[in-house]
Amino acid sequence: MPDKRLSSRDVVAEIHDGDTLVIGGWGGSRRPMALIREIARSGLKDLTLVSFAGIDADLLIGAGKVKKLVSPMMSFEGAPGTVGNYRRARQNGILQLMELSEQLCRLGLRAAAERLPFYPTRCGLGTDLLNVNPGMETFQSPYTGETLVAMPSLRGNVALIHVNAADPSGYGQILGEPFFDALAAKAADRVFLSCERVVSLADLKADPHTVHIDRLWVHGVLEAPYGAHPGDCYPDYDWDGQHLSEYSKASADEGAFGDYLKKYVHNVPDQAAYARLVGMAA
């Protein structure tokens, strides 16, 4: 089987201005933050993010990389912290938003995974979701005549997913909640896994029910210990409450966030240096 290991810079070289990124994880959990920081260090711009969003989207918004966010939420989801960059961008009218329910977002990914232009659903009927998304169409069922919502496909150019372990060929192990990452892996043209550790296929086969990502979809694998920090990656480590508090205070002010980016992104050459800086590695 092919060895798909590469560096974070190799991954970012596969992303282009204006691309749509599907980001795995949820809120503050199992986010591909090593890759998010590499994007923040890059010259990329005008990205669209499809994410059950948290610190991943907030950091890239604060770094000036995001044109549009497609999301049902914006939260650290239990982890301490607030999304100051997102709030400021929305209040200043500089961020486009496609606001969805969780089910509509899931169905958009499912449509993309199944190579469909849209997915039929009753979800959203009778709500303001159709008003805040005027481009979302309804149609009459050819079988029953009832009105249904046509949730458009949320196809991405690139998906970024963080897993507990992966083998060099791209099988990905998730030991906690898999969220919608298997759908995300099928909903993009190119898929890149970051992982806490690269292991052998034999190691993964010892617990096959935890292998949620098939190598068929994966184009590259990056070993990035503590790659979800400051969020959590169960059961390897919990979120870093002290760092998230520092992040929240910084994100509340544009100038302070510039200092945060300088310290934790621009002055840090790679994930190993970042892990040492935040005290996660020797």
Residue frames relative to the residue before (quaternion, step in Angstrom):
aa qw qx qy qz dx dy dz
M 1.0000 0.0000 0.0000 0.0000 0.00 0.00 0.00
P 0.5621 -0.6385 0.4014 0.3394 3.60 -1.03 0.69
D 0.3711 -0.6827 0.5836 0.2359 3.54 -1.22 0.60
K 0.1242 -0.8467 0.5172 0.0142 3.58 -0.35 1.28
R 0.3580 0.7587 -0.4859 0.2451 3.60 1.18 0.28
L 0.0815 0.7788 -0.6152 0.0910 3.53 -1.05 0.87
S 0.5615 -0.6002 0.4541 0.3438 3.55 -1.32 0.03
S 0.6551 -0.5003 0.3788 0.4207 3.57 -1.27 0.24
R 0.6282 0.5243 -0.3398 0.4638 3.59 1.07 -0.63
D 0.6024 0.5454 -0.3523 0.4643 3.57 1.10 -0.65
V 0.6418 0.5215 -0.3217 0.4611 3.57 0.99 -0.85
V 0.6912 0.4830 -0.2903 0.4524 3.57 0.78 -0.99
A 0.5964 0.5652 -0.3599 0.4419 3.59 1.13 -0.55
E 0.6511 0.5046 -0.3060 0.4772 3.59 1.26 -0.39
I 0.6383 0.4873 -0.3208 0.5022 3.60 1.30 -0.02
H 0.1552 -0.8044 0.5710 0.0524 3.56 -1.00 0.84
D 0.6662 -0.4790 0.3839 0.4234 3.55 -1.25 0.41
G 0.8119 0.2648 -0.2013 0.4797 3.57 -0.96 0.88
D 0.4670 0.6924 -0.4426 0.3265 3.60 1.24 -0.05
T 0.3603 -0.6730 0.5962 0.2486 3.52 -1.36 0.37
L 0.1406 -0.7933 0.5911 0.0393 3.55 -0.77 1.12
V 0.1942 -0.7305 0.6442 0.1173 3.55 -0.97 0.95
I 0.1254 -0.8295 0.5440 0.0176 3.57 -0.53 1.19
G 0.3748 -0.7498 0.5090 0.1955 3.55 -0.80 1.06
G 0.6170 0.5408 -0.4213 0.3864 3.52 -1.35 0.17
W 0.2887 -0.7448 0.5835 0.1466 3.52 -1.36 -0.14
G 0.8463 -0.0001 0.0004 0.5328 3.60 -0.79 0.96
G 0.7838 -0.2447 0.2139 0.5291 3.54 -0.46 -1.25
S 0.6014 0.6155 -0.3221 0.3946 3.57 1.29 0.08
R 0.8813 -0.0412 0.0002 0.4707 3.52 -1.07 0.95
R 0.2412 0.7625 -0.5440 0.2538 3.51 0.84 1.11
P 0.4499 -0.6816 0.4948 0.2969 3.64 -1.01 0.65
M 0.0027 0.8775 -0.4796 0.0043 3.56 0.78 1.10
A 0.5687 0.5671 -0.4076 0.4347 3.62 1.06 -0.49
L 0.6880 0.4507 -0.2732 0.4990 3.58 0.99 -0.81
I 0.5955 0.5521 -0.3636 0.4564 3.59 1.07 -0.65
R 0.6742 0.4789 -0.3011 0.4748 3.59 0.92 -0.86
E 0.6220 0.5296 -0.3487 0.4594 3.60 1.05 -0.65
I 0.6240 0.5116 -0.3317 0.4888 3.59 1.06 -0.71
A 0.6454 0.5246 -0.3206 0.4533 3.59 0.97 -0.86
R 0.6633 0.4960 -0.3042 0.4706 3.60 1.12 -0.63
S 0.6377 0.5773 -0.3136 0.4022 3.57 1.20 -0.54
G 0.5720 -0.5812 0.4533 0.3599 3.54 -1.34 -0.08
L 0.3646 0.7610 -0.4754 0.2488 3.61 1.24 0.13
K 0.0058 0.7933 -0.6082 0.0265 3.57 -1.17 0.64
D 0.8199 0.3069 -0.2106 0.4349 3.53 -1.43 0.17
L 0.2896 0.7758 -0.5101 0.2325 3.58 1.03 0.76
T 0.2456 -0.6944 0.6477 0.1951 3.53 -1.33 0.46
L 0.1703 -0.7885 0.5861 0.0760 3.57 -0.86 1.00
V 0.1174 -0.7236 0.6748 0.0854 3.55 -1.08 0.83
S 0.2493 0.7888 -0.4984 0.2592 3.55 -0.26 1.25
F 0.3589 -0.6214 0.6372 0.2810 3.52 -1.29 0.54
A 0.1394 -0.9424 0.2971 0.0638 3.33 0.89 1.35
G 0.0199 0.7589 -0.6502 0.0309 3.47 -1.33 0.64
I 0.8492 -0.0742 0.0661 0.5186 3.55 -0.89 -0.97
D 0.5497 0.6159 -0.4017 0.3963 3.62 1.12 -0.52
A 0.7301 0.4184 -0.2299 0.4890 3.54 0.74 -1.11
D 0.6415 0.5399 -0.3403 0.4258 3.59 0.93 -0.86
L 0.6643 0.4990 -0.3184 0.4564 3.61 0.92 -0.83
L 0.6896 0.4689 -0.2980 0.4646 3.60 0.88 -0.86
I 0.5904 0.5348 -0.3662 0.4809 3.60 1.13 -0.57
G 0.6795 0.4930 -0.2886 0.4604 3.58 0.89 -0.92
A 0.6779 0.4726 -0.2846 0.4859 3.58 1.16 -0.59
G 0.5156 -0.6868 0.3899 0.3324 3.59 1.29 0.06
K 0.4799 0.7071 -0.4056 0.3245 3.59 1.17 0.48
V 0.7230 0.4885 -0.2187 0.4369 3.58 1.19 -0.52
K 0.2340 -0.7517 0.6042 0.1232 3.53 -1.00 0.94
K 0.8172 0.0356 0.0478 0.5733 3.57 0.93 -0.92
L 0.1590 -0.7603 0.6241 0.0846 3.53 -1.16 0.78
V 0.1189 -0.7520 0.6464 0.0506 3.55 -0.95 0.99
S 0.2785 0.7868 -0.4809 0.2688 3.58 -0.28 1.22
P 0.3668 -0.7065 0.5491 0.2547 3.59 -1.19 0.48
M 0.7961 0.1652 -0.0481 0.5802 3.59 1.24 -0.22
M 0.0626 -0.7460 0.6559 0.0966 3.52 -1.36 0.17
S 0.3537 0.7376 -0.4600 0.3453 3.53 0.10 1.32
F 0.4389 -0.6436 0.5468 0.3068 3.54 -1.28 0.37
E 0.3048 -0.8276 0.4439 0.1587 3.57 1.39 0.11
G 0.8310 -0.1517 0.0385 0.5339 3.55 0.54 1.22
A 0.6436 0.4707 -0.3220 0.5105 3.56 1.09 -0.59
P 0.5286 -0.6292 0.4466 0.3540 3.63 -1.03 0.63
G 0.5502 0.6281 -0.4425 0.3271 3.55 -1.01 0.74
T 0.2171 -0.7596 0.6012 0.1201 3.53 -1.28 0.42
V 0.4455 -0.7069 0.5014 0.2245 3.54 -1.25 0.62
G 0.0804 -0.8643 0.4961 0.0189 3.55 0.49 1.24
N 0.6443 0.5221 -0.3388 0.4444 3.61 0.97 -0.72
Y 0.6335 0.5234 -0.3175 0.4731 3.56 1.01 -0.83
R 0.6619 0.5121 -0.3152 0.4475 3.58 0.84 -0.96
R 0.6808 0.4901 -0.2938 0.4583 3.57 0.87 -0.94
A 0.6568 0.5133 -0.3165 0.4526 3.60 0.95 -0.83
R 0.6598 0.4922 -0.3085 0.4766 3.59 1.00 -0.77
Q 0.6672 0.5059 -0.3062 0.4529 3.57 0.91 -0.87
N 0.7152 0.4245 -0.2431 0.4992 3.57 1.10 -0.68
G 0.4631 -0.7302 0.4114 0.2881 3.59 1.29 0.06
I 0.5175 0.6595 -0.4126 0.3563 3.59 1.12 0.53
L 0.6931 0.4120 -0.2740 0.5242 3.59 1.27 0.16
Q 0.3168 -0.7196 0.5867 0.1940 3.55 -0.84 1.00
L 0.0904 -0.8095 0.5799 0.0171 3.57 -1.03 0.77
M 0.1120 -0.7174 0.6822 0.0856 3.52 -1.08 0.88
E 0.1196 -0.8331 0.5399 0.0125 3.54 -0.15 1.35
L 0.0221 -0.8229 0.5635 -0.0690 3.54 -0.64 1.19
S 0.4842 -0.5582 0.5440 0.3976 3.53 -1.34 -0.04
E 0.6575 -0.4925 0.3696 0.4342 3.57 -1.25 0.25
Q 0.6594 0.5148 -0.3163 0.4474 3.58 0.96 -0.84
L 0.6515 0.5008 -0.3299 0.4646 3.61 0.93 -0.78
C 0.6406 0.5129 -0.3287 0.4675 3.58 0.98 -0.78
R 0.6421 0.5173 -0.3192 0.4671 3.58 0.97 -0.82
L 0.6792 0.4868 -0.2918 0.4653 3.58 0.95 -0.87
G 0.6050 0.5416 -0.3553 0.4632 3.58 1.11 -0.59
L 0.6512 0.4848 -0.3037 0.4987 3.57 1.05 -0.76
R 0.6394 0.5257 -0.3313 0.4528 3.58 1.02 -0.78
A 0.6197 0.5285 -0.3418 0.4689 3.58 1.01 -0.76
A 0.6584 0.4984 -0.3092 0.4717 3.57 0.95 -0.87
A 0.6583 0.5201 -0.3118 0.4461 3.58 0.95 -0.87
E 0.7357 0.3932 -0.2162 0.5073 3.58 1.08 -0.74
R 0.4390 -0.7251 0.4250 0.3175 3.57 1.36 0.20
L 0.4149 0.6779 -0.4846 0.3653 3.54 1.00 0.95
P 0.5144 -0.6503 0.4484 0.3338 3.64 -1.05 0.58
F 0.7869 -0.0401 0.0234 0.6153 3.59 1.19 -0.50
Y 0.2996 -0.7279 0.5796 0.2109 3.54 -1.33 0.18
P 0.3781 -0.7418 0.5015 0.2352 3.63 -0.74 0.98
T 0.1315 0.7917 -0.5841 0.1211 3.56 -0.95 0.86
R 0.4333 -0.6450 0.5516 0.3034 3.54 -1.32 0.28
C 0.4838 0.6928 -0.4199 0.3311 3.56 1.27 -0.35
G 0.7562 0.3478 -0.2813 0.4776 3.57 -0.86 0.96
L 0.5408 0.6109 -0.4130 0.4046 3.59 1.18 -0.38
G 0.8171 0.2260 -0.1819 0.4982 3.56 -0.95 0.88
T 0.6498 0.4738 -0.3216 0.4998 3.59 1.26 0.26
D 0.5956 -0.5687 0.4317 0.3681 3.54 -1.32 0.13
L 0.4202 0.7132 -0.4741 0.3000 3.60 1.22 0.00
L 0.6553 0.4910 -0.3174 0.4783 3.58 1.07 -0.64
N 0.6347 0.5234 -0.3313 0.4620 3.59 1.15 -0.52
V 0.7171 0.4231 -0.2634 0.4871 3.60 0.97 -0.81
N 0.7228 0.2937 -0.2221 0.5848 3.58 1.31 -0.12
P 0.1014 -0.8608 0.4948 0.0634 3.59 0.52 1.17
G 0.6319 0.5369 -0.3438 0.4407 3.60 1.18 -0.32
M 0.5640 0.5863 -0.3952 0.4265 3.58 1.25 -0.12
E 0.2579 -0.8222 0.4987 0.0939 3.55 -0.58 1.20
T 0.2406 -0.6958 0.6445 0.2064 3.51 -1.36 0.36
F 0.0753 -0.7901 0.6067 0.0455 3.57 -1.25 0.37
Q 0.4862 -0.6472 0.5033 0.3025 3.55 -1.28 0.31
S 0.4682 -0.6711 0.4982 0.2867 3.56 -0.84 0.97
P 0.4151 -0.7208 0.4891 0.2626 3.63 -0.79 0.92
Y 0.6845 0.4892 -0.2770 0.4642 3.60 1.24 -0.29
T 0.8117 0.2208 -0.1027 0.5309 3.59 0.96 -0.84
G 0.4384 -0.7048 0.4502 0.3293 3.57 1.20 -0.43
E 0.5163 0.6534 -0.4275 0.3518 3.61 1.20 -0.12
T 0.5112 -0.6330 0.4936 0.3072 3.53 -1.26 0.52
L 0.0319 -0.7905 0.6112 -0.0231 3.54 -0.89 1.02
V 0.4492 -0.6470 0.5436 0.2900 3.54 -1.31 0.41
A 0.2402 -0.7324 0.6194 0.1489 3.56 -1.06 0.83
M 0.1501 -0.8036 0.5726 0.0621 3.56 -0.09 1.31
P 0.3741 -0.7675 0.4667 0.2305 3.61 -0.47 1.16
S 0.6042 -0.5574 0.4420 0.3590 3.53 -1.23 0.57
L 0.2294 -0.7572 0.5988 0.1245 3.56 -1.02 0.86
R 0.0532 0.8364 -0.5384 0.0883 3.54 0.66 1.16
G 0.1916 -0.7945 0.5685 0.0935 3.56 -0.91 0.93
N 0.5018 -0.6000 0.5181 0.3462 3.53 -1.27 0.35
V 0.7958 0.0494 0.0272 0.6029 3.55 1.04 -0.89
A 0.1466 -0.7423 0.6436 0.1151 3.56 -1.17 0.71
L 0.1357 -0.7681 0.6236 0.0519 3.55 -1.06 0.91
I 0.0300 0.8156 -0.5688 0.1018 3.57 -0.56 1.19
H 0.1952 -0.7666 0.5998 0.1201 3.58 -1.00 0.85
V 0.0638 -0.8000 0.5965 -0.0150 3.56 -0.87 1.02
N 0.6318 -0.5366 0.3939 0.3971 3.55 -1.28 0.26
A 0.7968 -0.0784 0.0842 0.5932 3.56 0.92 -0.91
A 0.0403 -0.7719 0.6338 0.0276 3.53 -1.25 0.52
D 0.3640 -0.6765 0.5751 0.2813 3.54 -1.21 0.42
P 0.6945 -0.5085 0.2881 0.4196 3.63 -1.12 0.39
S 0.6697 0.5119 -0.3121 0.4382 3.62 1.12 -0.50
G 0.6552 -0.5732 0.2964 0.3928 3.61 1.25 -0.15
Y 0.4270 0.6391 -0.5159 0.3783 3.60 1.13 0.26
G 0.1501 -0.8269 0.5403 0.0413 3.57 -0.85 0.99
Q 0.2296 -0.7804 0.5736 0.0961 3.56 -0.85 1.06
I 0.0603 -0.7661 0.6398 0.0092 3.55 -0.95 1.00
L 0.2452 -0.8224 0.5018 0.1079 3.57 -0.48 1.21
G 0.7171 0.3705 -0.2470 0.5362 3.59 1.19 -0.39
E 0.8001 -0.2067 0.1994 0.5266 3.55 -1.11 -0.75
P 0.3420 -0.7714 0.4946 0.2083 3.64 -0.67 1.00
F 0.2845 -0.7698 0.5172 0.2430 3.59 1.27 -0.28
F 0.6937 -0.4324 0.3306 0.4718 3.62 -0.85 -0.93
D 0.2687 0.8258 -0.4706 0.1563 3.57 1.20 0.47
A 0.6135 0.5371 -0.3651 0.4493 3.61 1.05 -0.61
L 0.6302 0.5009 -0.3284 0.4941 3.59 1.09 -0.66
A 0.6363 0.5397 -0.3296 0.4418 3.56 0.95 -0.89
A 0.6519 0.5320 -0.3162 0.4381 3.58 1.02 -0.81
K 0.7149 0.4153 -0.2471 0.5053 3.58 1.17 -0.53
A 0.6539 0.5585 -0.2868 0.4222 3.56 1.29 -0.23
A 0.7134 0.3973 -0.2509 0.5199 3.60 1.24 0.20
D 0.5976 -0.5925 0.4153 0.3455 3.54 -1.22 0.52
R 0.7857 0.0791 -0.0290 0.6129 3.57 1.11 -0.76
V 0.1492 -0.8018 0.5780 0.0289 3.56 -0.95 0.94
F 0.0499 -0.7901 0.6109 -0.0029 3.55 -0.92 0.98
L 0.2087 -0.7732 0.5916 0.0930 3.53 -0.89 1.05
S 0.1100 -0.6936 0.6989 0.1351 3.50 -1.16 0.70
C 0.0814 -0.8157 0.5727 0.0008 3.56 -1.03 0.71
E 0.5831 -0.5720 0.4467 0.3650 3.53 -1.25 0.46
R 0.8025 -0.0563 0.0658 0.5903 3.57 1.03 -0.71
V 0.3400 -0.6853 0.6030 0.2262 3.53 -1.21 0.63
V 0.0426 -0.7989 0.5992 -0.0296 3.56 -0.79 1.07
S 0.6105 -0.5386 0.4175 0.4037 3.55 -1.29 0.03
L 0.6202 -0.5261 0.4213 0.4012 3.56 -1.24 0.38
A 0.6018 0.5623 -0.3577 0.4402 3.59 1.07 -0.66
D 0.6267 0.5273 -0.3360 0.4651 3.60 1.03 -0.73
L 0.6703 0.4885 -0.3049 0.4681 3.59 0.94 -0.83
K 0.6482 0.5363 -0.3204 0.4354 3.58 1.00 -0.78
A 0.5537 0.6116 -0.3919 0.4071 3.58 1.22 -0.36
D 0.7771 0.1249 -0.0811 0.6115 3.59 1.22 -0.44
P 0.0601 -0.8810 0.4672 0.0449 3.59 0.70 1.10
H 0.6126 0.5810 -0.3582 0.3986 3.61 1.11 -0.57
T 0.6589 0.4883 -0.3158 0.4772 3.61 1.22 -0.24
V 0.5607 0.5814 -0.3973 0.4356 3.60 1.27 -0.03
H 0.0601 -0.8540 0.5158 -0.0307 3.55 -0.05 1.36
I 0.7259 0.3754 -0.2244 0.5309 3.60 1.20 -0.45
D 0.2817 -0.7704 0.5553 0.1373 3.55 -0.73 1.12
R 0.5441 -0.6448 0.4321 0.3186 3.56 -0.98 0.85
L 0.5039 0.6725 -0.4143 0.3496 3.58 1.22 -0.45
W 0.7404 0.4252 -0.2198 0.4719 3.57 1.05 -0.80
V 0.6686 0.5711 -0.2737 0.3897 3.57 1.20 -0.54
H 0.2506 -0.7877 0.5528 0.1053 3.54 -0.90 1.02
G 0.8226 0.0024 0.0203 0.5683 3.60 1.12 -0.50
V 0.1955 -0.7671 0.6057 0.0808 3.54 -1.22 0.70
L 0.0894 -0.7867 0.6108 0.0083 3.55 -0.90 1.04
E 0.2650 -0.7347 0.5992 0.1761 3.58 -0.79 0.98
A 0.1095 0.8003 -0.5699 0.1507 3.56 -0.57 1.22
P 0.1814 -0.8009 0.5623 0.0975 3.61 0.13 1.23
Y 0.8163 0.1023 -0.1600 0.5455 3.56 -0.96 1.03
G 0.2706 0.8267 -0.4561 0.1879 3.54 1.21 0.59
A 0.6643 0.4657 -0.3185 0.4902 3.62 1.24 -0.14
H 0.4358 0.7121 -0.4517 0.3147 3.62 1.25 -0.14
P 0.5517 -0.1205 -0.8250 -0.0208 1.64 -2.06 1.46
G 0.4869 0.6305 -0.4562 0.3967 3.59 1.23 0.24
D 0.5800 -0.5970 0.4307 0.3488 3.55 -1.31 -0.09
C 0.1051 -0.7360 0.6623 0.0927 3.50 -1.39 0.37
Y 0.1822 -0.8256 0.5285 0.0765 3.57 0.20 1.32
P 0.6504 -0.2558 -0.7148 -0.0239 1.58 -1.88 1.70
D 0.3826 0.7687 -0.4566 0.2329 3.60 1.23 0.18
Y 0.7762 -0.1801 0.1251 0.5911 3.61 0.99 -0.75
D 0.4558 -0.6589 0.5350 0.2680 3.51 -1.31 0.58
W 0.6502 -0.4845 0.3801 0.4450 3.55 -1.29 0.09
D 0.4385 -0.6758 0.5398 0.2441 3.53 -1.28 0.56
G 0.2654 -0.8172 0.4922 0.1395 3.57 -0.01 1.31
Q 0.6402 0.5271 -0.3342 0.4479 3.59 0.99 -0.77
H 0.6808 0.4715 -0.2981 0.4747 3.56 0.90 -0.86
L 0.6466 0.5171 -0.3275 0.4552 3.60 0.96 -0.79
S 0.6122 0.5264 -0.3473 0.4771 3.58 1.10 -0.61
E 0.6366 0.5089 -0.3162 0.4856 3.57 1.02 -0.81
Y 0.6413 0.5276 -0.3190 0.4567 3.57 0.96 -0.87
S 0.6730 0.5170 -0.3027 0.4337 3.58 0.86 -0.97
K 0.6474 0.5079 -0.3170 0.4716 3.56 0.95 -0.84
A 0.6658 0.4974 -0.3042 0.4656 3.57 0.98 -0.82
S 0.6905 0.5011 -0.2966 0.4291 3.60 0.88 -0.91
A 0.5755 0.6007 -0.3762 0.4080 3.58 1.22 -0.35
D 0.7763 0.2243 -0.1181 0.5771 3.59 1.23 -0.35
E 0.5077 -0.6927 0.4208 0.2921 3.56 -0.74 1.07
G 0.6683 0.5006 -0.3052 0.4579 3.58 0.95 -0.83
A 0.6582 0.5018 -0.3029 0.4725 3.56 0.97 -0.88
F 0.6527 0.5069 -0.3321 0.4548 3.56 1.01 -0.69
G 0.5762 0.5659 -0.3725 0.4572 3.57 1.13 -0.53
D 0.6428 0.5041 -0.3129 0.4846 3.57 1.06 -0.76
Y 0.6206 0.5364 -0.3357 0.4631 3.59 1.05 -0.79
L 0.6671 0.4965 -0.3057 0.4637 3.59 0.87 -0.92
K 0.6320 0.5328 -0.3386 0.4494 3.58 0.98 -0.79
K 0.7083 0.4790 -0.2631 0.4470 3.57 0.89 -0.97
Y 0.8287 0.2931 -0.1052 0.4650 3.56 0.74 -1.11
V 0.7433 0.3560 -0.2151 0.5239 3.60 1.23 -0.22
H 0.8036 0.3514 -0.1923 0.4402 3.57 0.34 -1.24
N 0.7258 0.4040 -0.2473 0.4988 3.60 1.07 -0.64
V 0.6301 0.4969 -0.3232 0.5016 3.58 1.31 0.16
P 0.3418 -0.8041 0.4407 0.2058 3.63 -0.34 1.15
D 0.8226 -0.0223 0.0571 0.5654 3.61 1.02 -0.65
Q 0.7299 -0.4431 0.2995 0.4257 3.56 -1.33 0.10
A 0.6200 0.5467 -0.3513 0.4396 3.59 1.01 -0.73
A 0.6641 0.4858 -0.3005 0.4824 3.59 0.97 -0.84
Y 0.6233 0.5328 -0.3386 0.4615 3.58 1.03 -0.74
A 0.6571 0.5134 -0.3180 0.4511 3.59 0.88 -0.93
R 0.6441 0.4988 -0.3236 0.4813 3.60 1.01 -0.71
L 0.6449 0.5459 -0.3215 0.4276 3.57 0.94 -0.88
V 0.7573 0.3713 -0.2055 0.4963 3.60 0.93 -0.87
G 0.5610 -0.6585 0.3633 0.3459 3.59 1.26 0.24
M 0.4801 0.6736 -0.4377 0.3523 3.58 1.18 0.45
A 0.7851 0.1764 -0.1033 0.5847 3.60 1.21 -0.26
A 0.5608 -0.6173 0.4393 0.3339 3.55 -1.17 0.59
